[in-house]
């Protein structure tokens, strides 16, 4: 559902990618920023599985951005009234759109 955009810094980036591929960790949109810096996207589970590879290779990994529903829900956890208001708004719109408000007959 969610994914993270990560930045990997180190001198053994190719080894990092090879080990991630052998562990079946799905990485996509891999971009080389610099000679020793890669930026890529990974799933949440894939990011957790990368910890072991990072220790073996000796690279540094930092999260650039978090995207997806789990991170939005985590932010809304502390803003319960906003979530409640949104759900109430959707319920009122659905209720009011199911009511016939006016019938007007013109002609014979």
Protein Blocks (a to p, Z undefined) as FASTA:
>chain_A
ZZcddddddjklmlmmmmmmmnopacehiacfblmbccddddfklmmmmmmmmmmnopac
ddfbdcdjklmmmmmmmmmmlmmmmmmmmmmmmmmmmpcfbdcdedZZ
